[in-house]
Amino acid sequence: MKIGIVGAGAIGGTIAQKLADAGHDVKIANSRGKNAVGEFADKIGAVPSDLDEVSQDIEILIISIPYGAIASLPENLFEKLGKDAIIVDTGNYYPEIRDDRIEMLENGEVESVWVSRLIKRPVIKAFNTLLAHSLSELGCEKGKGERLVMQVAGDNEDHKRIVMTLIDQCGFDSYDVGNLAESWEMQPCSAGYCCDYTSEELKSIKEKSNQTPESIKKNRAKVMGNFAELTGGDFSHENVIRINRKYNI
Ligand SMILES: NC(=O)c1ccc[n+]([C@@H]2O[C@H](COP(=O)([O-])OP(=O)(O)OC[C@H]3O[C@@H](n4cnc5c(N)ncnc54)[C@H](OP(=O)(O)O)[C@@H]3O)[C@@H](O)[C@H]2O)c1
């Protein structure tokens, strides 16, 4: 497929590499023009792009930048995107550690619903519930061993199925959370969020969970607001997963 990715960081860069390896035509851009992504794109077999070109002649646009930057994306990025193209939002809102406060999210709007409203296009939420290390190092080809699962949500079932195929090609199973309005169930510090679970494990955690949008928000404030303390300053992947499994229930 023809895929454009905005954001060449830990998540966007890794998705680009995996999808290029899987044989897709991948263009990648950040905010600083083609030259800034040239070396990385060459290394992974993608095409360096800028925001003016990245959405032209593609079937899927993956947005993988901090939430605070989404409002500053140029409008013509979406005007140039074909009307049937799929848009994927990999983002998470972290006001405790990274993002400036976004009033609508503070007032309870579901994160990807806010993104969709802002860019005036439907989106699929995916690639946001595993840590960057898990995405880059813990994928596994289907049938070759135990696989971790990624949560996915969105209103267009055809789009969702296509995104699930990409997730499969990246080495992960998919867990369908439901429509976009229900994607609060996969926001930061929700049940099973960034816990490296298999499908069965995640299903069991979700079934036992009493989470609500309000409880998840409170849990995020508690966990992210006290992360150094909770981890004892040990930010190794194993310890972060241990803490996530303890609190994201
Ligand atoms: N890291 C994780 O473990 C993880 C896991 C799941 C989901 N996520 C979510 O995925 C998103 C990306 O996270 P990340 O960890 O990949 O972030 P990151 O490593 O900081 O990379 C962010 C990328 O976005 C680009 N960018 C920033 N502002 C931009 C703009 N206005 N226009 C175009 N590109 C822009 C940056 O490049 P320039 O600044 O150079 O333009 C950079 O390439 C975030 O919403 C994050 O919450 C992260």
Ligand as a Chemical Component Dictionary entry (heavy atoms), coordinates in Angstrom:
data_LIG
# 
_chem_comp.id                   LIG 
_chem_comp.type                 NON-POLYMER 
_chem_comp.pdbx_formal_charge   0 
_chem_comp.three_letter_code    LIG 
# 
loop_
_chem_comp_atom.comp_id 
_chem_comp_atom.atom_id 
_chem_comp_atom.alt_atom_id 
_chem_comp_atom.type_symbol 
_chem_comp_atom.charge 
_chem_comp_atom.model_Cartn_x 
_chem_comp_atom.model_Cartn_y 
_chem_comp_atom.model_Cartn_z 
_chem_comp_atom.pdbx_ordinal 
LIG N1  N1  N 0  7.051  6.547  22.824 1  
LIG C1  C1  C 0  6.140  5.639  23.141 2  
LIG O1  O1  O 0  6.426  4.638  23.856 3  
LIG C2  C2  C 0  4.734  5.778  22.596 4  
LIG C3  C3  C 0  3.918  4.648  22.602 5  
LIG C4  C4  C 0  2.652  4.730  22.029 6  
LIG C5  C5  C 0  2.190  5.934  21.507 7  
LIG N2  N2  N 1  2.999  7.054  21.556 8  
LIG C6  C6  C 0  2.431  8.308  21.026 9  
LIG O2  O2  O 0  2.788  8.445  19.645 10 
LIG C7  C7  C 0  3.037  9.833  19.349 11 
LIG C8  C8  C 0  4.485  9.962  18.889 12 
LIG O3  O3  O 0  5.310  9.559  19.961 13 
LIG P1  P1  P 0  6.886  9.311  19.801 14 
LIG O4  O4  O 0  7.315  8.652  21.066 15 
LIG O5  O5  O -1 7.199  8.707  18.490 16 
LIG O6  O6  O 0  7.400  10.825 19.821 17 
LIG P2  P2  P 0  8.851  11.365 19.461 18 
LIG O7  O7  O 0  9.843  10.256 19.516 19 
LIG O8  O8  O 0  9.056  12.568 20.280 20 
LIG O9  O9  O 0  8.705  11.787 17.921 21 
LIG C9  C9  C 0  7.812  12.780 17.535 22 
LIG C10 C10 C 0  7.995  13.022 16.045 23 
LIG O10 O10 O 0  7.021  13.993 15.657 24 
LIG C11 C11 C 0  7.659  14.996 14.877 25 
LIG N3  N3  N 0  6.902  16.226 14.997 26 
LIG C12 C12 C 0  6.711  17.003 16.099 27 
LIG N4  N4  N 0  5.940  18.061 15.815 28 
LIG C13 C13 C 0  5.620  17.946 14.508 29 
LIG C14 C14 C 0  4.836  18.732 13.627 30 
LIG N5  N5  N 0  4.216  19.860 14.025 31 
LIG N6  N6  N 0  4.742  18.335 12.327 32 
LIG C15 C15 C 0  5.359  17.218 11.911 33 
LIG N7  N7  N 0  6.111  16.419 12.697 34 
LIG C16 C16 C 0  6.230  16.783 13.982 35 
LIG C17 C17 C 0  9.054  15.067 15.471 36 
LIG O11 O11 O 0  9.954  15.638 14.574 37 
LIG P3  P3  P 0  10.375 17.187 14.589 38 
LIG O12 O12 O 0  10.060 17.726 15.975 39 
LIG O13 O13 O 0  11.799 17.159 14.274 40 
LIG O14 O14 O 0  9.520  17.785 13.545 41 
LIG C18 C18 C 0  9.353  13.584 15.673 42 
LIG O15 O15 O 0  9.788  12.995 14.480 43 
LIG C19 C19 C 0  2.760  10.598 20.640 44 
LIG O16 O16 O 0  1.437  11.094 20.655 45 
LIG C20 C20 C 0  2.932  9.552  21.724 46 
LIG O17 O17 O 0  2.176  9.834  22.880 47 
LIG C21 C21 C 0  4.269  6.987  22.068 48 
# 
loop_
_chem_comp_bond.comp_id 
_chem_comp_bond.atom_id_1 
_chem_comp_bond.atom_id_2 
_chem_comp_bond.value_order 
_chem_comp_bond.pdbx_ordinal 
LIG N1  C1  SING 1  
LIG C1  O1  DOUB 2  
LIG C1  C2  SING 3  
LIG C2  C3  SING 4  
LIG C2  C21 DOUB 5  
LIG C3  C4  DOUB 6  
LIG C4  C5  SING 7  
LIG C5  N2  DOUB 8  
LIG N2  C6  SING 9  
LIG N2  C21 SING 10 
LIG C6  O2  SING 11 
LIG C6  C20 SING 12 
LIG O2  C7  SING 13 
LIG C7  C8  SING 14 
LIG C7  C19 SING 15 
LIG C8  O3  SING 16 
LIG O3  P1  SING 17 
LIG P1  O4  DOUB 18 
LIG P1  O5  SING 19 
LIG P1  O6  SING 20 
LIG O6  P2  SING 21 
LIG P2  O7  DOUB 22 
LIG P2  O8  SING 23 
LIG P2  O9  SING 24 
LIG O9  C9  SING 25 
LIG C9  C10 SING 26 
LIG C10 O10 SING 27 
LIG C10 C18 SING 28 
LIG O10 C11 SING 29 
LIG C11 N3  SING 30 
LIG C11 C17 SING 31 
LIG N3  C12 SING 32 
LIG N3  C16 SING 33 
LIG C12 N4  DOUB 34 
LIG N4  C13 SING 35 
LIG C13 C14 SING 36 
LIG C13 C16 DOUB 37 
LIG C14 N5  SING 38 
LIG C14 N6  DOUB 39 
LIG N6  C15 SING 40 
LIG C15 N7  DOUB 41 
LIG N7  C16 SING 42 
LIG C17 O11 SING 43 
LIG C17 C18 SING 44 
LIG O11 P3  SING 45 
LIG P3  O12 DOUB 46 
LIG P3  O13 SING 47 
LIG P3  O14 SING 48 
LIG C18 O15 SING 49 
LIG C19 O16 SING 50 
LIG C19 C20 SING 51 
LIG C20 O17 SING 52 
# 
